[in-house]
Amino acid sequence: MSSNPDAAARPLALDSTLDSPENAMLGELDGGALLELTAALSREERPSGSAAERRAMELAADRLDAAGLAVRWFEHDAFVSLPGPARMWILGRGEVASGDGEQVRCITHAMAAPVRTGRFPLVDGAADADGPPAAISVAGKAVIVDGLAAPVPVRAWEARGAAALVFVNDDERHEMIASAVWGSPTVDDIAQLPSVPIVSVAAADGARLRDRLSRREVDVVIDAEVDTRWRTLPVLEATLDGPETGDDLVLLSGHVDSWHLGAMDNASANAVMIAVSEALGRRRRHLRRRLRVCFWSGHSHARYAGSAWYADANWEALRDHAVAHVNVDSLGGVGANALAHATASDELRGLGAHAVRVGAGLPFVGSPPVRAGDQSFLGIGVPSLFMTLSEQPPSVGGVRPTGVVPASSGGLGWWWHTPEDTMERLDGRALVRDARVYAAALGRLVTEPVVPYEPTALLDAFGAALARAERRWSVVSDAALGARIAALRPGVQAIDASLARARSSSLADPEADRRAIALGRALNPVLRTRSGPFGHDPALPTPQLPDLLDPPGAGEAARDLVDGRHVDVALRRGLNRTLAAIRTAEALAGG
């Protein structure tokens, strides 16, 4: 399989309307140098906690130390799952197992249950599509499932009693983590980890399995090694201060661990983190906020354990001083020209539009943050900008490798999470384009006299989600919280105006800064999370204002599986949490 390099982004002339410092910084970023650094970072496979991962982090540490950043190392315990060898073969029902059966190439997945020569009757989960829900019996059987080995289908089939899962990918087999538990599990989380063996096969082998199954009943024998246990992981932190910086900070982060060589995911992102930090280091005299750069382990093999630990261990400092989290993942892919729908918290969407315009010459729409990547700081109330920035254009048919915005993205490339993620999948023009976008965003975040927020955009998103909840639930509409959001608008617009005046005059406005940041601390945890400031939601699709738009048990009540009064209890508690956030916003908007 190959990609067309001509589809990559063309070199971009810098915008002559930019002020000279920003223009000069973007002009310093060089595609050839970024590719060279990416190659150095991706010479070895980098499983979480491995010596190779540590060597890549040390390369980053040396570069950042030379650029004048203060480097610190941390270590922490994390629950890490490293998939090992896996194999599978097909046997006719009643045939005696032997090592010479019909082999099917497969891989297993992080957090899947290991199994030693487990034998299971095979059924096709697609048969459900031709009948009513749960049309087939899967209890005690291995189920063929189309798609990636992601937590949602894993949980659904486990709940129906499946004893093993065989996922059919596209032409490649994609490495995955099968658990939705965010970070290292608590005692309560342990029960949420997968309990069955899980493997993935390529499309051709999936068709072969189905062909055999269509002709007679068959069993599969699965042998899969998964090494899941507590390990010690590193975190690399580097801080850039200037003569004018105070205590507020901007967090720039990305993971170093990889599946296979991981040139795009995530060595290219690490290279951009280093290069942009170096460029800002040469301009440290202009910094008004410190830049905090963190390189995580445990992203791929422990579901974001590094960033989750950092959020937990530095809760007070982040709550008090972090003004934005800028995440970097999988940049510069050949053909990755879809940037318009990258994620951005509402108050940072205007900044994202500026960065994409000046760095890539493209329009930006933005999408709400999602429960993916190392977005471990939304519950604290820290607004987020970007994650995967550039993705493939929309594709038609097949199993689409993951993208942040499914409706508007073709994913991260057919090579994502496979051994094919090598330097050949990168385009220096696209990589320097992406680097310029990050440099533009971070430059504004650390040098603007006030935070580059648009608080009214955040209030509007909160109000729109609340209006949807009011239309769905009478108990929410009866509370009349929407009217209180509407009454907040003039005061929040006044905060917006104060920030705009400060930016145009290049004069600090500490009070406008304080109120804008505090408004986000109040509204974002309720708008974006269930757990709030003191926990981590699972890596599952989460609507805005989840307490009211998706209360526990709502789906089951709609199917008459639970008494709706249980849902009412959750709704009323969610209303009180929402009300508390609105009351805080009222105090801020009132002065």
Secondary structure, DSSP 8 states (H G I E B T S, - for coil): ----GGGS-------TTS-HHHHHHHHH--HHHHHHHHHHHTSS---TT-HHHHHHHHHHHHHHHHTT-EEEEEEEEEEEEEEEEEEEEEEETT----TTSEEE--EE-BT---EEEEEEEEEEGGGGGGSSTT-S--TTSEEEEES---HHHHHHHHHTT-SEEEEE-SSS----B-----SS--TTTGGGS--S-EEEE-HHHHHHHHHHHHHS-EEEEEEEEEEEEEEEEEEEEEEE--TT--S-EEEEEEE---STT-IIIIIIHHHHHHHHHHHHHTTGGG-SSEEEEEEESSHHHHTSHHHHHHHHHTHHHHHHHEEEEEE-BS--BTT--B-TT-BB-GGGHHHHHHHHHHHHS-----B---S-TT---TTTT--EE-SB--B-----SS-----SSGGG---S-TTTTSTT-SGGGB-HHHHHHHHHHHHHHHHHHHHSSS----HHHHHHHHHHHHHHHHHH-HHHHHHTHHHHHHHHHHHHHHHHHHHHHHHHHT---HHHHHHHHHHHHHHHHHHH-SSGGGS---SS---SSHHHHS-TTHHHHHTTSS-HHHHHHHHHHHHHHHHHHHHHHHHHHT-
